[in-house]
Amino acid sequence: MRRLHSWLDREGPFQYQLILLPLAAMLLFQVMPIAHGILISLRNFTIWNPEPTFTGFENYVRVLTNPLFFRYALPNTFLFLGLAVSLELALGLAIALLINRRFPGENVVKTALLFPLLVAPVVAGLMFYWMFHSEFGLVNQVLAILGLPGVLWFNRPWTAFGIIVLADVWTWTPWFILIIYSALQTLPPEPFEAARIDGANAWNIFRQITLPLLFPVLSITVLIRSFDAFRVFDVVWTMTGGGPGNSTETFGTFVYRIGYLTVNYSEGAAAAMLGAAIVMVAGILVYGTFARAVWGRQAACAGQRDAGEVFSVLGAGLHFSLRNFGGALTWQGVRLSEAFLNSALIATVSTLLSLVITLPSGFMLARYRTRLARSWFFLIYVVRTIPYISWVLPLFLLAQRLNLYDVYPGIIAAQAAFHVTFYSWIFKGFFEGVPRELEEAALVDGCSRWGAFLRISVPLAIPGVVAAGILGWIWGWNELLIALFMTSENIPMYSKTISTFITEMGVEWGRMAATGIMAMVPATIVTAFCHRYIVAGLGGLRQR
């Protein structure tokens, strides 16, 4: 037993132990579904064909010859990615620089700036849909007051696409603000003081000192956000559903439509694999330069008026009413209170689970430069490049086969595995801020490697872990894809339950909007009371 303990405490076995749990989670809930999706894509597998037959690349040919794929889905996705990420980076950098100083009311301003990040994308989509509604929208109401004609915003391709980009920019610019502001807070002051003494102006300081010091953080942030932007689904599906026509169709909505709504699983899987291959190849092409930055020094529609919306639009103006909140809670067929409880429970447990299994992974990436560490980082990178829609659809089929569909263990485990790659990257930055000398001293004093990790490194990284945990909980609370693919009647979740207000008689906009506002309450509380901890904790992302 003593020999076994001694062997396990050696460098080599210890590295494998650190990545064992996240590797298992990734293999079970990401790699296996992807492999399963590849097998499905090579067969004729639909709900009407319980005995799938091998068809080779026939499904891929159908997708490649589908005019929607190359004419709308991929071009729209890359156009959206380029516009949204560029605007978010520019605005995030500018605002972070503006608030990186003391000014009256700074806490209120910083809290307000972070708030959109904590709003569910599906709720943000509803908000912007209502604002630009052709008949009752606030924007057209303002145009009417100014004597200008209203605009059919969602009836025109470019205006509809522009609103989608605007909604995403509103939602995700705070992500850039948060990361860049955290990095600015931890930049060394000496280079800036020396530049001012030498007479450098603000522009030269920004261009020659601030940007180079921020470059590693900016590159990582842009890369992470670009991968996420490729899988855009919630906002598009909520506001336009890919319309008008197919002018706002994206990769995510395309795969969801043909693979899930039409239950043509094999063709949907083929589309998902093609999209995954495109993004993965692009990701691998930039891996060489990106890996150097990471592994290097890192030193610097009209609603019903009688039901009303949250407010009713009448000739005299806007008349607010709270009746839709009670109506949403008592609406026939909607288990809203149960959905809120389920979402809170699943978000909490999955966040704690993902923190536990990925902390060792981040430590391993921060402390080791071995071939194993580089291979692990490359695997995380490649899996991160694969859009979620590419493996969530096969995960749905695999979960049904393994009896993990619509049960708490399956949903929680899938949502925990969802964040393995992101948390591993984030925790790497946190542990790089922990002095290695403290761990070495603990080892000299007779502490085991696990003991040094748990007693020295983890406690010192707690601020960052708390910050990441808060953000992870909010993203779990707002998660839509897992709710769509992994739940049914047994375990309702609020992000999916909102869609039940769409009936054959029309859309219950008032009750739907009231539900969205109630869902924003946790985000508001977290923003108001935890934004300091989030900013302070994410200082671990700073350039070193």
N, C-alpha and C positions, 0 to 999 in steps of 0.2 A: 504493500500500500504506500509506503514511504517513497519507494522508487517511482511508482506511478505519479505520485504528487510532485516529485522532483522533475519528472519528465514533462508533466503538464505545465509546470511553471517556467519552462525554457522559452526562449524567444520564438522559435518556430511554431511549436504547438499553441503558444499564447496568441499569436496572430490569427491562426485558424479559429480559435475559440471566440475571438472578438467579432468575427463576421459570420459565425455559424447561424445565429437566429435571423439576422436580416437576409442572409443568403437563402435560408429555408423559406422565409416569407416571400421573397422575390421569386423563387423558383415555383412555389405553389400557386401564387396568385397573379403572377405576371408572365413568367417564362412558360409555364405549363399551358395557360390559356392561349398564349401566342402560338405554341406548337400545336395545340388543339385547333386553333383557328386555321392554321396552314392545312391541316388534314381536312377540315370541313370545306375549305375553299377548293379542294381537289375532288369534291364529291357533289352529287346532286342531292342536297339536303334541305328540304322545306318541310313545313308543317303537314303538307299533304303527302309527303313521301317518307313514311316512317322507316323504310329500309333504304338508306342512302347508297347510291352506286357510284363507283369511281368514274369520273369524267375528265380527269387530267386537268389541262389548263383552260377548259371550256369557260369556266366562270370568269377567269381573268380576261379572256377575249371579249366576253360580254361587257365587262366593266370598261375595258379599253376602247370598245366601240360604242359605248354609251356617250352620246354627245354632252350629257350633263357633266361628266367627269372632267374632261379637258376643257370644255367651253366655259363652265361655271364653277364647279367645285374647287378645283385646284387653283385657277387664276384668282378667284375671289379670296381664297384662303391666304395665298401669298400676298395679295394686295392688302388685305386686312392686316396681316402680320406686319408688313412694312410700314403702313401708315400708323397703326395703333402703337407699335413699339417705339417708333421714332418720335411721335408726339409725346408719349409717356416719358421717354428718356429726357427730352428737351425740357418739358414742363417740370418734371421731377427734379432735375438738376437745378433749374432756375429757382424753383420755390425753396429747395433745400438750402441753397446759398443765401436766399433772402431771410430765412428764419434762423440761420446759424449765427444769431446774435441776440442780445438782450433787448427786449422792447416791451412796452406796456401791453398787457393782455396776451402775452405770448402763450400761456397755457391754454387759453380758450381757442386761440388761432390754431395751435398745433393739434388740439383735440378735434377741431372741426376738419382739419386737413386729413386726418387719419380716418375719419368716419366712413367715407365711401368704400374704403378697403374692406370694412367689416360688414358691408351690406351684401346679401346674397345676390349673385349675378341675375338669378331669375327675378328677384324683387327689383333690381336695378332696371331690368328689361321692362317690367311692368310700369315703373315710374316714367321711363322715357317714352313708352308707348302712349301713356296717358297724356304726357306733356305735348306730344306732337299729333294727338288724335285730330283727324280732319274736322270733326264737328264740335267736340267738347274740349279739345286740347288747350292748354294754357297758352301755348305759343300763338295759335290762331286767334285766341281771345285778345291777346296783346296786339296782334296785327290789326284786328278789327277796331280796337280803341284808337290806333294810330291812323285809321282810315285806309288801311291796306287790305287787299283781298287775301283770303285764307289760301293755304297751300295744301294740296293732297299729298302729304309727306310720304306716306307709305304706298302710294300708287305709282311713284316714279322710282326707277331703279337707283339712280345716283343719290337722290335724297334719302331713300330708305337705307342704302349702304352707308351713307354719311352719318346717319343717326346711330347705326350700329357701332361704327367706329367711335363716335362721340360718347356713347354709353360705356364702351370699354375703356376709353381714355379716362372718363370720370371715375370708373371703378378702380382702375389699376395704377393711375398716376401716384396715388398715395403709397403704393408699394415701392416705387422708385424714391419718393420723398423719404420714406422711412429708412431705407437702406443707405441712401446717400447721406442723409442727415446724421445717421449713426456713425458713418465713416468720417464725416467732417468733424464730429465731436472728438474723435480720437486721433486726428492727425497731429504730428509733432509741431509745436509752435515755432521752433527755432528757424526753419527755412523761411517762414513768412516774415519773422522779425528781421532777419538778415536782408531779405529783399527790400523791405521798407527802408531800412537804413541806407541801402544802396540807391534809393530813389526810384524804385520800380513802381509803376502805377498799377491800379487795380486790375486792368485787363492783362498786363504782362504777368502779374502774380497768378491770375487765374489760369492763363495759358501755359505758363512755364513751370508752375509749382503745383497748383491745385489739381489740374487735370492729370498730370503724370502720376501724382500720388493716388488719385482716385481710380486710375485706369484698371487695376486688377478687380476692384469691387464693381466698377461699371461693366466690365466684360462679363463677369460671372452673372450679374443681375440681368443684363440684356440677353444672355444665352438662356438662362432659366425662363425668363418671361417669353422669349421667342418660341420655345418648345410648348409652353402653355398656350400661347396665342394660336398656334397651329390647330389646337384641338377646340377652338371656340365653338360652343354649342348653345349654352344656356341663353345668352342674350339674343342670338339669332333666332332660336326656336321660339322664344317668348314673344318677340316683337313682330317678326315677319314670317316665320316658318319656312324661310328660303325664298319668299316672294318679294315683290310681285312677279308672277311667273316663276322663274328660277334665278332671277337676277341677283339674289343675295344668298344663293346656295353655297354652303361651305363644305369642307371635307367632313366635318362632324355630322351635319344635318343630312348629307348625302348618304353616309354609311347608316345612320339611324333610320332613314326613310326606307332604303331598299332592304336592309338587313333585319330590322325589328318591326317596323310598321307593316311591311308587306310579308313578313315572316319568311323571306327568302334568305335563310341563314347562310347558305353557301356563297351566293353572290355578294352578300354583305361582308362576309369574311374575306372574300377575294379583294373587294374594294379596300377593306381595312388593311390588309397585308400590303397592297400596292402603295397606299399612302404611307404606311410605316416604313417601307423600303425606301421611298423617296426621301423622307425626313432623316432616316438613319444614315443613308449615304451622305447626305448633306452634313449631318452631324459628325460623321467620321472624318470628312474632308477637313473640317476645322479643328479636329481633336488635337492635332500636333501642336498648333500654335496655342490653343487654349490650355492644353496640359502644361505647357511651359509656364503660362501665367499662374496656374494653380499650384504646380509643384515647385515653382521657383521661389524667389525670396519673398515675394508679396510684401515688400516694405512700404510702400506708400498707398279697332272695329267698334260701332256705337253701342253703348250699354243701354239698359232699360231705365227710363227716367223715373218710373215709379219706385223701382228698387233703389235707384240712385247709385252714385259712386260713393267714395268716402264723403264727397259733397255732391250736391245736385247742381246742374247748370241750368239756371232759369233766366228769364228775361231780365230780372233785376240784378243779377250778378251771381256770386258764389254763396250758397247757403250751406253751412257745415252741419253735419249730422253724425251722431255716434251710433245710430241704430244698426249700421252695417256690421259693427263689431259683435254685437249680440247675435245678429243674423248669421254671421260666419260661424260662430260657435254652435249654433243650433241648426245649421243648414242640413237638410235631409241627405243622408248618405256620407256626410263628411265627419270623420272622427278626428276633429281638429285638436282637441286637448290631448288625445292619445298620441297623435302624430307629433306634437310638440315634445311630449315626454320621451317618445322613442328617439327623436332626433337628438335631444339633450343627452340621453343615456348612451346612445351609440357614439356620439361625438366625444363624450368624456372618456369612455372605456377605450375606444380606438386610439385616442390621443395618448393616453397613458401607456398603452401597449406599444405604440409606435415609438414613443420616447425611450422606453426600456430597451427595445431591441435595436435601436439605431445609435444610442449613445456609444456603445463599444465600437461600432463601425466608424463613427466620426473620429474617435480616439485613434483607431488604427490608421486612418488616412493622415492624421496629423503627426503621428510619431514615427512612422516607418516609411522608408524609401526603398523597400525591397520589391522584387519582382511580383510577389503576391499582392502587395499594396497597390502597385501600378495596375495589375490585372483587375483587381477589385474596383479600382476607380474607373477603369475603362468599361467594365461591365455596367456599373452604375450609370455612366455617361450614356452608353448605348441604349440602355433600357429607358433612360429619361427622354431620349430623342423620340421614342416610339409613342405616338399619340394614344391617349387613354382609350379612345373609342376603338382602337385596333385590338385591344385585349379585353375590354369590358364586355363586348358582345360574345366572344368565345367563353369568357368567364361565366356569363349567364348560362350558357349551355353546359359547361363543366360543373357549375354549382348545382344545376338540376340533377345531373348524373350522380353527384356525390352527396345529395341530400343536404346541401348547404344553402339552397335558395330559400329566401324569405324566412330565415331563422337568424336569431341573434348572433351565434358564433360565426356563421358565414359572412354576414354583413360587417360585423366588427373586424374580423380578420382581414377582409378585403379592403376596408377603409384604412386599417393600420398599414397594410402593405402599400397602399396608395402613396404614402409619404416617405417610404424608405429612402429613395434616392435624394429627395429634397433635404430631409433631415440629416442625412449623412454628409452632404455638402456643408450645411449650416454648422453642424457640430464640429466639423473639421476646423472651421475658423475659430470656434470657441476654445477648443483644446490647444490650438496653437498659441493662445494667449496665456496658457498656464505654464509657468517656468518648468522646464524639464529637470532642473536641479532639485526641485522639491521631491519629485518621484525618485530620482537617483538616491537622495538622502534616505528616503523611506526604505528603499531596497537594501542599502548598506546597513540599516538598523534591523534587518531581518524580515521586513515585510515582503509578502509575496507580490507578484505582479498584479494579480487581481486586487490584492489589498491596497497597493499603491494607487491603482486606478479608482477604486471605490472610495477610499478614505482621503485621498489627496486631490486627484484630478476632478472627479465629479463634483465635490462640494465647491471648488473654486469656479466651476463652470455653471453653477446653479442659476445666476442671473440670466445668462443666455438661454439655458434650458427652459426657464420659466417664460421668457419672451417667446421662444419658439413654440412652447406648449400652448400659450394663449392664442397665437395665430393659428396653430394647428386645430385647436378646438373650434375656432370660428369657421375655418374652412370646412371642417367636418360637419358643423351645424348647417352650413349652406350647401353642402354637396348635393348635386342633382343626378349625375350619371349613375352613381352607386344606387341611389334611390330608385331610378328608373329601371335599372337592369337587375337589381338584386332583391327587390321587395315587391310584394303584391298586397293582398287583402289582410294577411296575417299581421304584418308589421308596417303600418302606414308611417310615412315620414313627411314632415311638413313641406319640404321643397317639391315633393311629388303631389302631395294632397292639394296644393294650390290649383292644379290642373282640373280637379273635379268640379270647379266652379264654371267650367265650360260645358254647357249642356246642349241638348238638341234645340232648345228654345232660344239659345243665345248665350252670351257671356255675362255672368254675374260680376260685373266690374267692381261694384261697390264692395261686395263681400270679399272678392279676391284682393282688392287693394287694402281692405281692412286687415286681412290675414297677413299681407306683406308687411304692414306697419307693425303688427304684433310680433312678427318674426324679427323685426329690427330692434326690439327692446334689449335682448341680450347683447347685441353689437353696441348699442348705445351705452349700456352699463360698462362693458369692457373698455370702450373708448374713453369714457369719462374717468375711470378709476385706475386703468392699467397702462395708459399710454406712456407714462414715465418709465415703467418697468420694461415695456417693449423696446423703447428707444435705447435705454441703458443696456439692456441685455444684448440687443443686436449690435452693440459696439464690438462684439467679438468678430464681426465680419470685416473689421478694419484691415487696412493694408499693413503688413508687418515686414 
